[in-house]
Amino acid sequence: MKAGEDINFIFMDSDHHNPLCRVMPCELTSSNVNFDREKYRDMLLNAAETVLSTFGFSREDLGLLSKPKFWINELREELKK
């Protein structure tokens, strides 16, 4: 990888306590990589909710919890504990 080059990443474990272990460059992954399915599901639901909210769609319609909290708010709550 060189300066100015585009890098594609895959979420491996978005909940890992070390931010450097949450993603991996696509070029370094193997064909049988275990990616973070829950993170990609949430990203897809966020996109669907953004596009379809004008028609009244929300994730609650699917019986799912509301949108997850923003990561910085979760970090602040954890630090308060």
N, C-alpha and C positions, 0 to 999 in steps of 0.2 A: 504494500500500500504506500502511496506517495502523496505528498501534499497536494491538495486541490482535487484529488480523485474522489469520485462518489463511492460510498461504501454502503452496501446493503446488509442489514442486520436481521437476525431472527431472535425473537424473545425465547429464551430458554427457561428462565425461572424468574418471572417478574416480581415475585415476593421475596427473593433472596435478600438477606440483610446487607450484603456487599453489592453496591451498584455495578461493579465491574463483572460480576457473575450473572447478571440478569440477561444480557444479550451476547450474541456471538456473530462475528462476520460470516455471511453466507459462504464465502470462499473457504472458510476453515471447517465447515460442517461436512459430515458424511451423509450418505444417502439414507441412513436409518436414524436420523437425528430425532431426539425427543423434545419437541418444541412445547411451549406453554399454551396448551389448547384453551385454557380458561381466559387468558389474556386476549387471544385472537377472537374468542367468542364475544367478550366484552367490547372489543373494538368494532366488531361487526354490528352488534346491537346498538352501540353509540351512533354509528353511521346510519343505520336504519331508523333510529329514533329521530335523528337530525332531519333526515329527508322526509320521513313520513309523519312527523309531528303535526304538520299542517292539516293532515287528514284525521287527527285525533289518536294516532298510534302512540303507545307507550309500552315499555317493557312489562308494566303491570298487567297489560292485556294478555300477555303470555304466561302470567303467573310467576314472573320473576321479580326479584327485589329491585328497588329503584336504583338509579345510576350510582355506581360506586363513588366513594369520596375521592377528592383530588389527593394525590399522594402527599403533598406538603401538609395538608390538614391532618392526614393520618399520622404523619411523622410528629407533628406538634402534639397531638393527643397522646402518642406513645411516650414522648419526652416528659409530659406532665405527670404520667404515672410513675 
